[in-house]
Amino acid sequence: MKKRDSEIKQLHSQSGKIRAEFSAGDTRFQHFIDKSKDGVLILDREGVIKYANHSAEVILKRDIEKLIGEQFGILIEGDYESEISIFSPQTAPCIVELRVSAIEWNNQSYSLVFIHDITRRKLAESGLKNALAEKEILLQEVHHRVKNNLQVIYSLLTLHELNLKDPAAAKALRESKNRILAMSFIHDKLYQTKDFSKVNFRDYIQNLVSYLFKSYEPGPGKVRLKVEVKEIFMDLDTAIHLGLIVNELVSNSLKHAFPGKRKGTIEVYLDRSNEAADKNILIMRDNGVGIPESLDLQCAGSLGLKIIHTLVKQMKGDIAIDRKNGTAFTIKFKKL
């Protein structure tokens, strides 16, 4: 025990010499070390603490007299950076950032350790993560409820459709149901992916077009579907606009392009435009009977065509119609 006390006294004496050498070398540097809010330690090659400033005493929650002569606990060789948690029976855990540099002092190797208390920052980060998680859960629930509400409206319209005797009214109601379902698919996609800032439009379009084929039942082998959509992510507003446009275009083709026993193909293509980096291009074409040359999209009597024109205008896009070998709609647009 006496031997241990003698060793500690010797270490404290060495610590005092180091302080004295600092002061003799540069008083300002010594003042900086003592006033620094970061803890500063000097370790020998065995990791024994030879020097500690006041901030190290505060951060590590140990008196300087007790720190001097103790093993630091981490054997460090050369430069080193890390984050560690310091536990104390009397106080809450403290998270610190260590920055260690190898130094030479009086022809001997030491490690200069800077200890920066980052507990508040880590607690703030944890709080932000928890708040973000709560927000994501809330947004997920919102999309889920919107989808469910749209499904309820869809079901109510289906019940109403069953009681209609007028075929034209039933047809109009079914088209409205498809528009509701097109929006429902987007909220369902957002709910499933848990990414509320963007929609994977390729998956969405494939699901939507497949549903429309089942809805209109063109007959086995009558209409072939070809979907070529690049993996493009859209924000919610753009996805809803574009989904409704695809719904109207594909629905019109299924209803009018292949009368009687006529067979053909419907193609849907979506990619980035080569003209500008911020533009996208949607092409929907079929090789059906085509639409009359006299038809003006802006003045068309069809509600579906009017919806297409309005949505493209809202997206600040432009639309072109090619009437050769069927009908092809080319829409160039920017994300909203």
RACORFEN-V83425 format. One line per field, one symbol per residue. psi: psi as a letter, one per 20 degrees, with the letter a starting at -180 (. if undefined). burial: 1 if it has 16 or more other ideal C-beta (glycine too) atoms within 10 Angstrom, else 0. A space follows every 10 residues. Layout:
psi->???
burial->???
This chain:
psi->ghgghhgghg ghggghgggh hgghgohhgg ggghipiqqp qpqahjjpph qprhhhgggi lqqhhhgpiq phhooppaqq prpqppqphh rqqppqppop pprpolkqpr poppopokgg ghhggggggg ggghgggghg hghghggggh hggghghggh hhiphohggh ghhhhhghgg hghhhghhgh ghhkojiqpo hggggggghg ghghgimiqp igpppopnpr nppqrggggg ghghgggggg ggghhhhmqc jpraqppppp rqqihqhjqr pppoqqkbir qqhipphhjq iphghhgggg ghghjkaqpq ppjplcpppo pprqq.
burial->0000000000 1001100100 0100000001 0010010111 1111000011 1110111011 0101001110 0100010000 0000010000 0001111101 0000100001 1111111000 0100000000 0000000001 0010011001 0001000000 1000000000 0011101111 1111111111 1000010111 1101100110 1100010100 0010101010 0101010111 1111111111 1111001100 0001111111 0000000001 1111111101 1000001000 0001101110 1100101010 0000011110 111010
